[in-house]
Amino acid sequence: MDELFEKLKIKPKNKDLYITAFSHSSYANEHKAKQDYERLEFLGDAVVDLVVADYLYKNEKETEGEMTKVRASYVCENALYEYSMSLGLNEYIRVGHGEEKEGGKFKKAIVADIFEALTGAIYLDLGYATARRTVLNVIVPYIKDPNITFFSDYKSALQEYIQTTQKSLIYNLIKEEGPAHNRQFTVEVEIDDIVYGTGVGSSKKEAEQEAAKKALEKLAIKK
């Protein structure tokens, strides 16, 4: 892990925090560890949101609504996954044997979570200023590159389209299966009682986004 610290240009004080940040619940359960990364992920999520919001406020001239959309695109699962992979964070993830066989170290949801968990660890260990610098060093190059986009808020795009047509929009959870550390959700999106898309994801939110994406693709064909 020392190579990662050098890459991030940080000098950890409490390395146990970082070990926790890379410990998936499946690993913690198998090894009876006290904690997994989920609490750190919760904290890191808030830190990343604040850092990106602060950067956009100080460097962009867009409206509140536009900044909200831009921030969402750079803190979405696709973006977090890309940040983690670019840093090689998946190499440090500790998962249980079952999860490892299922490719847990490469699962988008887990790899994305790790970036936020690591940010939470840096914040607790070294303070907000260091966490902010680290996050900006990773994310700002993506923001400045016009050829990179992480659009994922298909739900908002679908909602905006539906509002112009005065139609009803409902998301239905059809199925929830798998063990606690590897849940899979299936969601259908209905527009005026007609199913326009079905999505599957590791969270209900992700499944809804996938269903909305499918619905938008179908609507684009019909328009």
C-alpha positions in Angstrom: 0.0 0.0 0.0 3.0 2.3 0.4 3.2 2.7 -3.4 -0.4 4.0 -3.4 0.5 6.5 -0.6 3.4 7.7 -2.7 1.2 8.1 -5.8 -1.3 10.1 -3.8 1.5 12.1 -2.1 0.2 11.5 1.4 1.8 10.3 4.6 -0.7 8.3 6.7 -0.6 8.4 10.5 -3.1 5.6 11.1 -2.7 2.8 8.6 -5.5 0.8 10.2 -8.0 3.3 8.7 -6.8 2.5 5.2 -6.9 -1.3 5.8 -10.5 -0.8 6.8 -11.1 1.4 3.8 -10.2 -1.5 1.5 -12.0 -4.3 3.5 -15.3 -5.4 1.9 -18.1 -6.8 4.1 -17.5 -10.3 2.7 -13.9 -10.1 3.9 -14.9 -8.7 7.3 -17.4 -11.4 7.8 -15.0 -14.2 6.9 -12.2 -12.9 9.1 -14.4 -11.6 11.9 -13.0 -8.1 11.4 -14.5 -5.4 13.5 -15.4 -3.2 10.5 -15.7 -3.1 6.7 -15.4 0.0 4.5 -19.1 1.0 4.5 -18.9 3.7 7.3 -15.9 5.2 5.7 -17.6 5.1 2.3 -20.6 7.0 3.8 -18.2 9.7 5.1 -16.1 9.8 2.0 -19.2 10.3 -0.2 -20.0 13.5 1.7 -16.4 14.7 1.4 -16.2 14.1 -2.4 -19.6 15.8 -2.9 -18.4 18.9 -1.0 -15.0 19.1 -2.7 -16.5 18.9 -6.2 -19.3 21.3 -5.3 -16.8 23.8 -3.9 -14.6 23.5 -7.0 -17.5 24.1 -9.4 -18.8 27.0 -7.4 -15.4 28.7 -7.5 -14.5 27.8 -11.1 -17.7 27.7 -13.1 -20.4 30.3 -13.9 -23.3 28.0 -14.3 -26.6 28.1 -12.5 -27.4 26.0 -9.4 -29.3 23.5 -11.5 -26.5 23.2 -14.1 -23.9 22.8 -11.4 -26.0 20.1 -9.7 -26.0 18.1 -12.9 -22.3 18.6 -13.5 -21.5 17.5 -9.9 -23.7 14.5 -10.2 -21.8 13.3 -13.4 -18.4 13.5 -11.6 -19.5 11.8 -8.4 -21.6 9.0 -10.1 -20.7 5.4 -9.9 -19.2 5.3 -13.4 -16.9 8.2 -12.5 -15.9 6.8 -9.1 -15.1 3.5 -10.8 -12.9 5.2 -13.3 -11.0 7.1 -10.6 -10.4 3.9 -8.6 -9.2 2.0 -11.6 -6.9 4.8 -12.8 -5.3 4.7 -9.3 -5.2 0.9 -9.3 -7.3 0.8 -6.1 -8.9 -2.5 -7.0 -5.5 -4.2 -6.4 -5.8 -3.4 -2.7 -9.4 -4.5 -2.1 -9.8 -7.3 0.3 -12.9 -9.5 -0.3 -14.0 -12.9 0.9 -13.3 -16.1 -1.0 -16.8 -16.3 -2.5 -16.8 -12.7 -3.6 -13.3 -13.1 -5.1 -14.4 -16.0 -7.2 -17.3 -13.8 -8.5 -14.8 -11.1 -9.5 -15.5 -8.8 -6.6 -12.3 -6.8 -7.1 -13.6 -5.7 -10.5 -17.3 -5.2 -9.7 -18.2 -1.6 -10.5 -20.2 -1.0 -7.3 -17.4 -2.2 -5.1 -14.6 -0.5 -7.0 -16.5 2.8 -7.0 -17.2 2.5 -3.2 -13.5 2.1 -2.5 -12.7 5.6 -3.8 -15.1 7.1 -1.4 -14.0 4.9 1.5 -10.4 5.9 0.8 -11.4 9.5 0.8 -13.1 9.0 4.2 -10.0 7.5 5.6 -7.8 10.3 4.4 -10.2 12.8 5.8 -10.2 11.2 9.3 -6.5 10.6 9.3 -5.0 13.7 7.7 -7.9 16.3 7.7 -10.1 18.0 5.2 -7.3 20.0 3.5 -5.4 16.8 2.5 -8.6 15.0 1.5 -9.6 18.0 -0.6 -6.2 18.2 -2.3 -6.2 14.4 -3.0 -9.7 14.4 -4.5 -9.0 17.5 -6.7 -5.8 16.0 -8.0 -7.7 13.0 -9.2 -11.0 14.5 -10.4 -10.1 18.0 -11.8 -8.2 16.5 -14.9 -11.4 14.7 -15.8 -13.5 17.9 -15.4 -11.1 19.8 -17.6 -11.0 17.2 -20.3 -13.9 17.9 -22.8 -13.6 14.4 -24.2 -14.5 12.7 -21.0 -18.1 12.6 -19.7 -19.7 10.4 -17.0 -23.4 11.0 -17.7 -25.5 8.7 -15.6 -28.5 10.6 -14.4 -30.9 9.0 -16.8 -33.7 9.3 -14.2 -33.6 13.1 -14.3 -33.5 13.1 -18.1 -36.5 10.8 -18.2 -38.3 12.9 -15.6 -37.8 16.0 -17.6 -39.1 14.4 -20.8 -42.2 13.0 -19.0 -43.0 16.4 -17.5 -43.4 17.9 -20.9 -45.9 15.1 -21.9 -48.0 15.1 -18.7 -47.6 11.3 -18.4 -47.3 9.3 -15.2 -43.9 7.8 -14.3 -43.4 4.9 -11.8 -40.4 2.7 -10.8 -41.3 -0.8 -9.6 -38.9 -3.1 -7.7 -39.6 -6.5 -9.4 -36.9 -8.6 -7.8 -34.3 -8.5 -5.1 -31.9 -11.5 -4.7 -28.5 -12.6 -3.7 -26.6 -12.5 -0.3 -26.4 -9.3 1.7 -22.9 -8.4 0.4 -23.9 -9.0 -3.2 -27.5 -8.0 -3.7 -29.0 -7.7 -7.2 -32.1 -5.6 -7.9 -34.4 -5.7 -10.9 -36.5 -2.6 -11.5 -39.1 -1.8 -14.2 -40.1 1.7 -15.2 -43.7 2.3 -16.3 -44.9 5.3 -18.3 -48.7 5.5 -18.2 -48.9 1.9 -17.0 -46.7 0.6 -19.9 -43.3 -0.9 -19.1 -40.7 1.0 -21.1 -37.5 -0.4 -19.5 -36.1 -2.9 -17.1 -32.8 -2.4 -15.3 -30.6 -4.7 -13.1 -28.0 -3.4 -10.7 -26.2 -3.9 -7.4 -28.4 -1.3 -5.8 -32.0 -0.2 -6.3 -30.7 3.2 -7.4 -28.4 1.7 -10.0 -31.2 -0.5 -11.3 -33.5 2.5 -11.6 -30.9 4.4 -13.6 -30.5 1.4 -16.0 -34.3 1.1 -16.4 -34.5 4.9 -17.2 -31.7 4.5 -19.7 -33.6 1.7 -21.5 -36.8 3.8 -21.5 -35.0 6.8 -23.0 -33.5 4.6 -25.7 -37.0 3.3 -26.6 -38.5 6.8 -26.5 -35.8 8.1 -28.8 -36.8 5.4 -31.4 -40.4 6.4 -31.1 -39.9 10.1 -31.5 
